[in-house]
Amino acid sequence: MWMKSAESDDNGMMTPSIMVESVLQQKNDQEFKEAFLAMCSQYFRMYDVNGDGVLQEEEFARSCINAGFHDKGIAQRAFEAIDLDKDGILSLEEFSTALLDYVISEDEKSRYTALWGPLVD
């Protein structure tokens, strides 16, 4: 799905430029959004270590560390931005909405714009 419309000659290898181009071309495609949300759901279940159906801040922080973000402040700021109802936990809907908006939104004022930094330099 990511490489579907990127029209790359990178021999099937995912590169940052292919990902960015793919998202730009598919961001309004409903099939892409559904596939992306399904991927978010899989990640969510993987991050939900205790299996209670929500992500506590420490579970979310662990996922950020595993993704290479070692600054705990990044995880904390991201968690607070995603936790829309400020109940101290992330629902699947909050998590998925944030990730989808982060990769497809062009709104520079979106609350999710700076979650993990820019997708491109």
C-alpha positions as CSV (number, residue, x, y, z in Angstrom):
1,M,0.0,0.0,0.0
2,W,2.8,2.5,0.9
3,M,4.6,1.9,-2.4
4,K,1.4,1.5,-4.5
5,S,1.5,4.9,-6.2
6,A,5.0,6.2,-5.5
7,E,6.3,5.1,-8.9
8,S,9.8,4.4,-7.7
9,D,12.7,2.5,-9.2
10,D,14.2,1.7,-5.8
11,N,13.8,-2.1,-6.4
12,G,10.9,-2.4,-3.9
13,M,12.8,-0.8,-1.0
14,M,10.9,1.5,1.3
15,T,12.8,4.8,1.5
16,P,11.7,8.1,3.2
17,S,11.1,9.7,-0.2
18,I,8.9,6.8,-1.3
19,M,6.9,7.0,1.9
20,V,6.4,10.7,1.6
21,E,5.4,10.5,-2.1
22,S,3.0,7.6,-1.5
23,V,1.3,9.5,1.4
24,L,1.0,12.6,-0.7
25,Q,-0.6,10.7,-3.5
26,Q,-2.9,8.5,-1.4
27,K,-3.9,10.8,1.6
28,N,-7.4,11.3,0.3
29,D,-7.9,7.7,-0.8
30,Q,-10.4,5.9,1.5
31,E,-8.7,2.5,0.9
32,F,-5.4,4.0,2.1
33,K,-7.0,5.5,5.2
34,E,-8.7,2.2,6.1
35,A,-5.4,0.2,5.6
36,F,-3.6,2.8,7.7
37,L,-6.1,2.7,10.5
38,A,-5.9,-1.1,10.4
39,M,-2.2,-0.9,10.8
40,C,-2.7,1.6,13.7
41,S,-5.0,-1.0,15.4
42,Q,-2.3,-3.6,15.1
43,Y,0.3,-1.4,16.6
44,F,-2.0,-0.3,19.4
45,R,-2.7,-4.0,20.4
46,M,1.1,-4.6,20.3
47,Y,1.8,-1.6,22.5
48,D,-1.0,-2.5,24.9
49,V,1.3,-4.8,26.9
50,N,-1.2,-5.4,29.8
51,G,-4.1,-6.1,27.3
52,D,-6.6,-3.7,29.0
53,G,-7.6,-2.1,25.7
54,V,-6.1,1.3,26.3
55,L,-2.5,2.7,26.4
56,Q,-1.2,4.1,29.7
57,E,1.5,6.7,29.4
58,E,4.3,4.2,30.3
59,E,3.1,1.8,27.5
60,F,3.1,4.7,25.0
61,A,6.5,5.9,26.2
62,R,7.9,2.4,25.7
63,S,6.6,2.3,22.2
64,C,8.3,5.7,21.5
65,I,11.6,4.4,22.9
66,N,11.4,1.3,20.8
67,A,10.9,3.5,17.8
68,G,14.1,5.4,18.6
69,F,12.8,8.4,20.5
70,H,14.8,8.3,23.7
71,D,13.9,11.8,24.9
72,K,11.1,11.1,27.4
73,G,9.8,14.7,26.8
74,I,8.8,13.8,23.3
75,A,6.7,10.8,24.4
76,Q,5.1,12.9,27.2
77,R,4.2,15.8,24.9
78,A,2.9,13.4,22.3
79,F,0.8,11.5,24.9
80,E,-0.7,14.7,26.2
81,A,-1.5,15.9,22.6
82,I,-3.2,12.6,21.7
83,D,-5.2,12.2,25.0
84,L,-8.0,14.4,23.9
85,D,-10.3,13.8,26.9
86,K,-7.4,14.2,29.3
87,D,-8.3,10.9,31.2
88,G,-4.6,9.8,31.3
89,I,-5.1,6.9,28.9
90,L,-5.2,6.6,25.1
91,S,-8.1,4.9,23.4
92,L,-7.6,3.2,20.0
93,E,-9.6,6.0,18.5
94,E,-7.4,8.7,20.0
95,F,-4.3,6.9,18.9
96,S,-5.4,6.1,15.4
97,T,-6.8,9.5,14.7
98,A,-3.5,11.1,15.9
99,L,-1.3,8.9,13.7
100,L,-3.5,9.3,10.6
101,D,-3.7,13.1,11.0
102,Y,0.1,13.2,11.6
103,V,0.8,11.6,8.3
104,I,-1.9,13.1,6.0
105,S,-2.7,16.6,7.4
106,E,-1.4,19.7,5.8
107,D,-2.8,21.8,8.6
108,E,0.2,23.4,10.3
109,K,-1.9,24.2,13.3
110,S,-3.0,20.6,13.8
111,R,-2.5,19.5,17.4
112,Y,-0.6,16.5,16.0
113,T,1.8,18.4,13.7
114,A,4.8,18.2,16.0
115,L,4.1,14.9,17.7
116,W,7.4,13.2,16.6
117,G,8.9,16.0,14.5
118,P,8.5,16.6,10.7
119,L,8.2,13.7,8.3
120,V,10.6,15.5,6.0
121,D,13.4,18.0,6.6
